[in-house]
C-alpha cells in the first residue's frame, strides 16, 4: 500500500463515520508562542479542545504536518524523524453540541473500537491482530488507573496479557506545561519476521527499546487541564485526540524494517547515496530527513 493509499484510506474511514476532513495547519503555529513549530496534530485545535465551537462540528479528521526536534539525536534509526505527517481524528466533547452542528461527539468506546477496526479489518489496513500490543495509563495523583480503556481493548479483541499499564512518562499526553491533557492508550506492532508472540511487561519494554515493535497509533483521552505543569482540574468537555504517524504506518504496511525504506524516502535516499563520495547509510538517512524538514518549512514561509 503506497503512502498515498494510506492517507486516503485513513481519511475515508473517518469521513464515513461523520468526521469533517480539515486541512493541515502550517508548521508555523498561529497565536501560540509556546513552541517554535507545530509539534502535534492537536496543537492548532487547542481552543476547540478547551470548549470553543469548531465550524466543522464535533468530529474532525486530518493529516497534520509536524516538526519535532526533541528526538533529533535519534534521527536515522528505524523510526525517528524531525518532520512527519500525523494522521488524526478528534471528538470535541462526548455528546452532541447544542447547536446541532455536525455529528455528536464520542469518547473511549468509539475511539478504541474504530482504532482496532481500522488497524485489523479487511476494509481497513488488515494488520495481523496477533502482532498488536497496547499500553494504558497506570494512574498517579493526577488521574486514576485507566481500567476502562483496558476493558474496552479486551472487548474488541486484545488479550489481557497483551495490555500493559505504564506511567505518565509513557501514557500521559500534554502539549507542554499548559493546556488540555489526559491519559493515553498506545498501539504497538511487532516488526519481527518470526513474530514475538506473548510478552511479559519487561519483555515488551525491552522489545520496544530494541526496535522490534513500534508505536503506530496513540489515542489520547483529554479530560484534564494543565497550568504551569500541574493538573488543575477537568475540562468543560471530554475530548478524543488520536495520532498515527504516516511514515511508521507505511513501514508496517510495506513490510519494511524502518521508515527510510518506504516509498516516502527511497527516492531521496537513493539520490543522496548517488551523490555521495562514500557510503554511510545513517548519514544518508539523516540528510534525507533534514532536507524534507527544510523543504516543508520553506513551503510554509520559513526562510534561512
BELCORJO-V518562 format. One line per field, one symbol per residue. ss: DSSP state (h for helix, s for strand, l for the rest). psi: psi as a letter, one per 40 degrees, with the letter a starting at -180 (. if undefined). A space follows every 10 residues. Layout:
ss = ???
psi = ???
This chain:
ss = llhhhhhhhh hhhhhlllls slllllllll llllllllll llhhhhhhhl llllllllss ssssssslll lhhhllllll llssssssss ssllllllll lllllllhhh hhhhhhhhhh llllllllhh hsssssslll llllllhhhh hhhhhhlllh hhsssslhhh hsssllllss ssssssssss llllllllll hhhhhhhhhl llssssssss ssssssslls ssssssssss ssssshhhhh hhhlllllhh hllllhhhhh hhhhhlllll hhhhhhhhhh hhhhhhhhhl llll
psi = hidddddddd dddddefehh hiihiiehih fgeeidihei dedeedddde eihhdeaehi iahhhihhed fdeeheadei idhihhhiii hgifiiidee haiiiibddd dddddddddd idebefihee eiiiiiheia ddiihgdddd dddddeehid eehhhiaddd fhhieaeiai iiiihihihh eiddhdahii ddddddddde edihheihhh gheihihfei heaiieihih hihhhddddd dddefieide eieddddddd ddddeidihg dddddddddd ddddddddde ehi.
